Amino acid sequence: MNKTELVDAISRDSGLTKSDSDKAVNAFVKVVEAALKKGDDVSLVGFGSFSVKATAGRSGRNFKTGKTIEIPPRKSVRFKPGKNLKDCVN
C-alpha cells in the first residue's frame, strides 16, 4: 500500500474527504518526524512505538578493495509493533 492508497482507505473508512485524509496523513508524518528528531518516542497503544537508536562508529571493510574504512556513528529509527498489531498479522 502506498500513500495514495492509504489516503483513499482512510477517506473511505472515516468518512473524511480525500483532501482531509491527505492532510491528516501528512500531519501525522510531520508530527512523528518532529518528535523523533527531538529524541522523543512515539507510542500508539496496541499499534506500536517509534524510537530513535544511536549506533556507535566502527571499523568496516570495503569488500571490493579489501581496505579498512571507518563507519561514522549515526541514528536510526526503530519500530516495535504492539501486541494488537502482532496478533492481527498472525
N, CA, C and O atoms as a GROMACS GRO file, in nm:
protein
  360
    1MET      N    1   0.085  -0.118   0.000
    1MET     CA    2   0.000   0.000   0.000
    1MET      C    3   0.089   0.123   0.000
    1MET      O    4   0.179   0.137   0.083
    2ASN      N    5   0.064   0.213  -0.094
    2ASN     CA    6   0.139   0.337  -0.098
    2ASN      C    7   0.057   0.448  -0.032
    2ASN      O    8  -0.053   0.424   0.017
    3LYS      N    9   0.111   0.570  -0.032
    3LYS     CA   10   0.045   0.680   0.038
    3LYS      C   11  -0.093   0.710  -0.020
    3LYS      O   12  -0.188   0.734   0.054
    4THR      N   13  -0.105   0.710  -0.152
    4THR     CA   14  -0.234   0.738  -0.216
    4THR      C   15  -0.339   0.636  -0.175
    4THR      O   16  -0.453   0.672  -0.146
    5GLU      N   17  -0.301   0.510  -0.173
    5GLU     CA   18  -0.394   0.404  -0.132
    5GLU      C   19  -0.430   0.418   0.016
    5GLU      O   20  -0.544   0.393   0.054
    6LEU      N   21  -0.334   0.458   0.098
    6LEU     CA   22  -0.360   0.480   0.240
    6LEU      C   23  -0.460   0.594   0.258
    6LEU      O   24  -0.554   0.583   0.337
    7VAL      N   25  -0.440   0.704   0.186
    7VAL     CA   26  -0.532   0.818   0.196
    7VAL      C   27  -0.672   0.777   0.151
    7VAL      O   28  -0.771   0.814   0.215
    8ASP      N   29  -0.682   0.700   0.044
    8ASP     CA   30  -0.812   0.653  -0.004
    8ASP      C   31  -0.880   0.565   0.101
    8ASP      O   32  -1.000   0.580   0.125
    9ALA      N   33  -0.805   0.475   0.163
    9ALA     CA   34  -0.862   0.385   0.264
    9ALA      C   35  -0.909   0.463   0.387
    9ALA      O   36  -1.015   0.435   0.442
   10ILE      N   37  -0.830   0.560   0.430
   10ILE     CA   38  -0.870   0.642   0.544
   10ILE      C   39  -0.994   0.722   0.512
   10ILE      O   40  -1.085   0.735   0.595
   11SER      N   41  -0.998   0.776   0.392
   11SER     CA   42  -1.115   0.853   0.349
   11SER      C   43  -1.241   0.766   0.348
   11SER      O   44  -1.347   0.808   0.395
   12ARG      N   45  -1.228   0.648   0.296
   12ARG     CA   46  -1.341   0.554   0.287
   12ARG      C   47  -1.388   0.509   0.425
   12ARG      O   48  -1.508   0.504   0.451
   13ASP      N   49  -1.295   0.475   0.513
   13ASP     CA   50  -1.331   0.422   0.645
   13ASP      C   51  -1.376   0.529   0.744
   13ASP      O   52  -1.456   0.500   0.834
   14SER      N   53  -1.326   0.651   0.730
   14SER     CA   54  -1.357   0.755   0.828
   14SER      C   55  -1.469   0.849   0.785
   14SER      O   56  -1.527   0.919   0.868
   15GLY      N   57  -1.497   0.852   0.657
   15GLY     CA   58  -1.599   0.944   0.607
   15GLY      C   59  -1.544   1.083   0.580
   15GLY      O   60  -1.619   1.173   0.544
   16LEU      N   61  -1.412   1.102   0.596
   16LEU     CA   62  -1.349   1.229   0.564
   16LEU      C   63  -1.331   1.241   0.413
   16LEU      O   64  -1.333   1.141   0.342
   17THR      N   65  -1.313   1.362   0.366
   17THR     CA   66  -1.282   1.380   0.225
   17THR      C   67  -1.139   1.334   0.200
   17THR      O   68  -1.060   1.321   0.294
   18LYS      N   69  -1.107   1.310   0.074
   18LYS     CA   70  -0.970   1.269   0.041
   18LYS      C   71  -0.871   1.379   0.076
   18LYS      O   72  -0.759   1.351   0.119
   19SER      N   73  -0.912   1.503   0.059
   19SER     CA   74  -0.826   1.616   0.093
   19SER      C   75  -0.797   1.620   0.242
   19SER      O   76  -0.682   1.639   0.283
   20ASP      N   77  -0.901   1.601   0.323
   20ASP     CA   78  -0.882   1.600   0.468
   20ASP      C   79  -0.800   1.479   0.513
   20ASP      O   80  -0.718   1.489   0.604
   21SER      N   81  -0.821   1.366   0.450
   21SER     CA   82  -0.744   1.245   0.482
   21SER      C   83  -0.597   1.265   0.448
   21SER      O   84  -0.510   1.223   0.524
   22ASP      N   85  -0.569   1.329   0.335
   22ASP     CA   86  -0.431   1.357   0.295
   22ASP      C   87  -0.366   1.451   0.395
   22ASP      O   88  -0.250   1.431   0.433
   23LYS      N   89  -0.439   1.553   0.439
   23LYS     CA   90  -0.386   1.645   0.541
   23LYS      C   91  -0.358   1.572   0.671
   23LYS      O   92  -0.258   1.600   0.736
   24ALA      N   93  -0.444   1.479   0.708
   24ALA     CA   94  -0.426   1.403   0.832
   24ALA      C   95  -0.301   1.315   0.824
   24ALA      O   96  -0.224   1.308   0.920
   25VAL      N   97  -0.283   1.248   0.712
   25VAL     CA   98  -0.164   1.161   0.695
   25VAL      C   99  -0.038   1.246   0.698
   25VAL      O  100   0.059   1.211   0.764
   26ASN      N  101  -0.039   1.358   0.625
   26ASN     CA  102   0.078   1.446   0.623
   26ASN      C  103   0.108   1.502   0.762
   26ASN      O  104   0.225   1.512   0.801
   27ALA      N  105   0.004   1.540   0.836
   27ALA     CA  106   0.024   1.592   0.971
   27ALA      C  107   0.081   1.485   1.063
   27ALA      O  108   0.170   1.514   1.143
   28PHE      N  109   0.031   1.362   1.052
   28PHE     CA  110   0.083   1.252   1.134
   28PHE      C  111   0.232   1.230   1.108
   28PHE      O  112   0.311   1.218   1.202
   29VAL      N  113   0.269   1.225   0.981
   29VAL     CA  114   0.410   1.204   0.945
   29VAL      C  115   0.496   1.318   0.998
   29VAL      O  116   0.604   1.295   1.052
   30LYS      N  117   0.448   1.441   0.983
   30LYS     CA  118   0.524   1.558   1.027
   30LYS      C  119   0.543   1.557   1.179
   30LYS      O  120   0.652   1.587   1.227
   31VAL      N  121   0.439   1.524   1.253
   31VAL     CA  122   0.446   1.522   1.399
   31VAL      C  123   0.540   1.410   1.447
   31VAL      O  124   0.619   1.432   1.539
   32VAL      N  125   0.533   1.294   1.386
   32VAL     CA  126   0.621   1.183   1.424
   32VAL      C  127   0.766   1.220   1.394
   32VAL      O  128   0.855   1.196   1.476
   33GLU      N  129   0.792   1.278   1.276
   33GLU     CA  130   0.928   1.320   1.241
   33GLU      C  131   0.982   1.420   1.342
   33GLU      O  132   1.096   1.409   1.386
   34ALA      N  133   0.900   1.520   1.379
   34ALA     CA  134   0.944   1.622   1.474
   34ALA      C  135   0.975   1.561   1.611
   34ALA      O  136   1.074   1.596   1.674
   35ALA      N  137   0.890   1.470   1.657
   35ALA     CA  138   0.911   1.407   1.787
   35ALA      C  139   1.039   1.324   1.787
   35ALA      O  140   1.117   1.329   1.882
   36LEU      N  141   1.061   1.247   1.681
   36LEU     CA  142   1.181   1.163   1.674
   36LEU      C  143   1.306   1.249   1.662
   36LEU      O  144   1.411   1.214   1.715
   37LYS      N  145   1.295   1.360   1.591
   37LYS     CA  146   1.410   1.450   1.576
   37LYS      C  147   1.451   1.507   1.712
   37LYS      O  148   1.570   1.528   1.737
   38LYS      N  149   1.352   1.534   1.801
   38LYS     CA  150   1.381   1.583   1.935
   38LYS      C  151   1.433   1.473   2.026
   38LYS      O  152   1.484   1.501   2.134
   39GLY      N  153   1.421   1.348   1.984
   39GLY     CA  154   1.466   1.236   2.067
   39GLY      C  155   1.355   1.171   2.146
   39GLY      O  156   1.380   1.081   2.226
   40ASP      N  157   1.231   1.215   2.124
   40ASP     CA  158   1.117   1.155   2.194
   40ASP      C  159   1.073   1.026   2.125
   40ASP      O  160   1.098   1.007   2.006
   41ASP      N  161   1.009   0.939   2.200
   41ASP     CA  162   0.947   0.819   2.144
   41ASP      C  163   0.801   0.850   2.112
   41ASP      O  164   0.740   0.936   2.176
   42VAL      N  165   0.746   0.781   2.013
   42VAL     CA  166   0.605   0.795   1.978
   42VAL      C  167   0.542   0.659   1.998
   42VAL      O  168   0.577   0.563   1.929
   43SER      N  169   0.447   0.649   2.091
   43SER     CA  170   0.382   0.521   2.122
   43SER      C  171   0.233   0.530   2.090
   43SER      O  172   0.164   0.621   2.135
   44LEU      N  173   0.186   0.434   2.014
   44LEU     CA  174   0.044   0.420   1.985
   44LEU      C  175   0.002   0.287   2.044
   44LEU      O  176   0.034   0.181   1.989
   45VAL      N  177  -0.069   0.292   2.155
   45VAL     CA  178  -0.103   0.171   2.230
   45VAL      C  179  -0.176   0.072   2.139
   45VAL      O  180  -0.275   0.107   2.074
   46GLY      N  181  -0.128  -0.050   2.136
   46GLY     CA  182  -0.186  -0.155   2.054
   46GLY      C  183  -0.130  -0.161   1.915
   46GLY      O  184  -0.132  -0.267   1.852
   47PHE      N  185  -0.078  -0.050   1.865
   47PHE     CA  186  -0.023  -0.047   1.729
   47PHE      C  187   0.128  -0.066   1.732
   47PHE      O  188   0.180  -0.156   1.665
   48GLY      N  189   0.198   0.017   1.809
   48GLY     CA  190   0.342   0.004   1.818
   48GLY      C  191   0.406   0.134   1.862
   48GLY      O  192   0.338   0.231   1.893
   49SER      N  193   0.539   0.134   1.864
   49SER     CA  194   0.610   0.254   1.905
   49SER      C  195   0.730   0.278   1.814
   49SER      O  196   0.798   0.185   1.770
   50PHE      N  197   0.754   0.406   1.788
   50PHE     CA  198   0.868   0.451   1.710
   50PHE      C  199   0.970   0.507   1.807
   50PHE      O  200   0.934   0.578   1.902
   51SER      N  201   1.097   0.478   1.785
   51SER     CA  202   1.203   0.533   1.870
   51SER      C  203   1.328   0.553   1.785
   51SER      O  204   1.339   0.501   1.674
   52VAL      N  205   1.422   0.628   1.841
   52VAL     CA  206   1.549   0.654   1.774
   52VAL      C  207   1.657   0.578   1.849
   52VAL      O  208   1.664   0.584   1.972
   53LYS      N  209   1.741   0.507   1.775
   53LYS     CA  210   1.851   0.433   1.836
   53LYS      C  211   1.982   0.483   1.775
   53LYS      O  212   1.995   0.491   1.653
   54ALA      N  213   2.076   0.515   1.861
   54ALA     CA  214   2.207   0.559   1.815
   54ALA      C  215   2.300   0.438   1.803
   54ALA      O  216   2.303   0.353   1.891
   55THR      N  217   2.374   0.433   1.694
   55THR     CA  218   2.473   0.327   1.676
   55THR      C  219   2.611   0.391   1.682
   55THR      O  220   2.632   0.500   1.630
   56ALA      N  221   2.704   0.323   1.744
   56ALA     CA  222   2.840   0.374   1.758
   56ALA      C  223   2.916   0.360   1.627
   56ALA      O  224   2.882   0.278   1.542
   57GLY      N  225   3.017   0.443   1.612
   57GLY     CA  226   3.105   0.430   1.496
   57GLY      C  227   3.186   0.302   1.507
   57GLY      O  228   3.210   0.251   1.617
   58ARG      N  229   3.226   0.251   1.394
   58ARG     CA  230   3.302   0.126   1.395
   58ARG      C  231   3.388   0.115   1.270
   58ARG      O  232   3.376   0.196   1.178
   59SER      N  233   3.474   0.017   1.269
   59SER     CA  234   3.556  -0.009   1.152
   59SER      C  235   3.486  -0.112   1.065
   59SER      O  236   3.425  -0.206   1.115
   60GLY      N  237   3.496  -0.093   0.935
   60GLY     CA  238   3.438  -0.187   0.841
   60GLY      C  239   3.538  -0.219   0.732
   60GLY      O  240   3.652  -0.172   0.736
   61ARG      N  241   3.496  -0.300   0.636
   61ARG     CA  242   3.586  -0.337   0.529
   61ARG      C  243   3.516  -0.320   0.395
   61ARG      O  244   3.402  -0.364   0.377
   62ASN      N  245   3.585  -0.255   0.303
   62ASN     CA  246   3.536  -0.243   0.166
   62ASN      C  247   3.563  -0.376   0.097
   62ASN      O  248   3.679  -0.414   0.078
   63PHE      N  249   3.459  -0.447   0.059
   63PHE     CA  250   3.476  -0.581   0.003
   63PHE      C  251   3.544  -0.579  -0.133
   63PHE      O  252   3.612  -0.676  -0.168
   64LYS      N  253   3.528  -0.473  -0.209
   64LYS     CA  254   3.591  -0.466  -0.342
   64LYS      C  255   3.742  -0.447  -0.332
   64LYS      O  256   3.818  -0.513  -0.404
   65THR      N  257   3.785  -0.357  -0.242
   65THR     CA  258   3.927  -0.327  -0.234
   65THR      C  259   3.996  -0.395  -0.116
   65THR      O  260   4.119  -0.408  -0.116
   66GLY      N  261   3.921  -0.438  -0.017
   66GLY     CA  262   3.979  -0.502   0.100
   66GLY      C  263   4.032  -0.403   0.202
   66GLY      O  264   4.086  -0.443   0.305
   67LYS      N  265   4.018  -0.272   0.175
   67LYS     CA  266   4.069  -0.170   0.267
   67LYS      C  267   3.972  -0.152   0.385
   67LYS      O  268   3.851  -0.170   0.373
   68THR      N  269   4.031  -0.115   0.499
   68THR     CA  270   3.952  -0.086   0.617
   68THR      C  271   3.898   0.057   0.607
   68THR      O  272   3.970   0.150   0.570
   69ILE      N  273   3.771   0.072   0.639
   69ILE     CA  274   3.709   0.205   0.638
   69ILE      C  275   3.645   0.231   0.773
   69ILE      O  276   3.613   0.138   0.846
   70GLU      N  277   3.628   0.357   0.806
   70GLU     CA  278   3.562   0.396   0.930
   70GLU      C  279   3.416   0.429   0.899
   70GLU      O  280   3.387   0.512   0.813
   71ILE      N  281   3.326   0.363   0.970
   71ILE     CA  282   3.183   0.388   0.956
   71ILE      C  283   3.145   0.483   1.070
   71ILE      O  284   3.162   0.450   1.187
   72PRO      N  285   3.093   0.602   1.035
   72PRO     CA  286   3.064   0.701   1.140
   72PRO      C  287   2.942   0.661   1.224
   72PRO      O  288   2.857   0.583   1.179
   73PRO      N  289   2.933   0.716   1.345
   73PRO     CA  290   2.813   0.690   1.427
   73PRO      C  291   2.691   0.755   1.361
   73PRO      O  292   2.703   0.856   1.292
   74ARG      N  293   2.574   0.695   1.385
   74ARG     CA  294   2.453   0.751   1.326
   74ARG      C  295   2.333   0.713   1.411
   74ARG      O  296   2.343   0.632   1.504
   75LYS      N  297   2.221   0.773   1.378
   75LYS     CA  298   2.096   0.741   1.446
   75LYS      C  299   2.002   0.678   1.344
   75LYS      O  300   2.004   0.715   1.226
   76SER      N  301   1.922   0.584   1.389
   76SER     CA  302   1.824   0.522   1.300
   76SER      C  303   1.691   0.507   1.374
   76SER      O  304   1.686   0.501   1.497
   77VAL      N  305   1.585   0.501   1.297
   77VAL     CA  306   1.451   0.490   1.353
   77VAL      C  307   1.415   0.343   1.367
   77VAL      O  308   1.436   0.263   1.276
   78ARG      N  309   1.360   0.309   1.481
   78ARG     CA  310   1.316   0.172   1.508
   78ARG      C  311   1.165   0.173   1.528
   78ARG      O  312   1.109   0.268   1.582
   79PHE      N  313   1.100   0.066   1.484
   79PHE     CA  314   0.957   0.048   1.509
   79PHE      C  315   0.938  -0.085   1.576
   79PHE      O  316   0.984  -0.189   1.526
   80LYS      N  317   0.871  -0.083   1.690
   80LYS     CA  318   0.840  -0.207   1.762
   80LYS      C  319   0.689  -0.224   1.759
   80LYS      O  320   0.617  -0.145   1.820
   81PRO      N  321   0.640  -0.326   1.691
   81PRO     CA  322   0.494  -0.345   1.682
   81PRO      C  323   0.434  -0.381   1.818
   81PRO      O  324   0.496  -0.448   1.900
   82GLY      N  325   0.311  -0.334   1.838
   82GLY     CA  326   0.237  -0.364   1.960
   82GLY      C  327   0.170  -0.499   1.953
   82GLY      O  328   0.168  -0.563   1.848
   83LYS      N  329   0.115  -0.543   2.064
   83LYS     CA  330   0.053  -0.674   2.073
   83LYS      C  331  -0.065  -0.689   1.975
   83LYS      O  332  -0.077  -0.790   1.906
   84ASN      N  333  -0.152  -0.587   1.968
   84ASN     CA  334  -0.266  -0.597   1.878
   84ASN      C  335  -0.224  -0.612   1.732
   84ASN      O  336  -0.285  -0.688   1.657
   85LEU      N  337  -0.121  -0.539   1.691
   85LEU     CA  338  -0.072  -0.548   1.554
   85LEU      C  339  -0.010  -0.685   1.528
   85LEU      O  340  -0.031  -0.743   1.421
   86LYS      N  341   0.064  -0.736   1.623
   86LYS     CA  342   0.124  -0.870   1.609
   86LYS      C  343   0.016  -0.976   1.596
   86LYS      O  344   0.023  -1.064   1.511
   87ASP      N  345  -0.086  -0.965   1.682
   87ASP     CA  346  -0.195  -1.063   1.680
   87ASP      C  347  -0.274  -1.055   1.550
   87ASP      O  348  -0.317  -1.158   1.497
   88CYS      N  349  -0.292  -0.935   1.497
   88CYS     CA  350  -0.367  -0.915   1.372
   88CYS      C  351  -0.294  -0.980   1.255
   88CYS      O  352  -0.357  -1.038   1.166
   89VAL      N  353  -0.162  -0.969   1.254
   89VAL     CA  354  -0.082  -1.024   1.143
   89VAL      C  355  -0.076  -1.176   1.152
   89VAL      O  356  -0.080  -1.245   1.050
   90ASN      N  357  -0.065  -1.227   1.275
   90ASN     CA  358  -0.056  -1.372   1.291
   90ASN      C  359  -0.195  -1.425   1.301
   90ASN      O  360  -0.214  -1.546   1.315
   0.00000   0.00000   0.00000
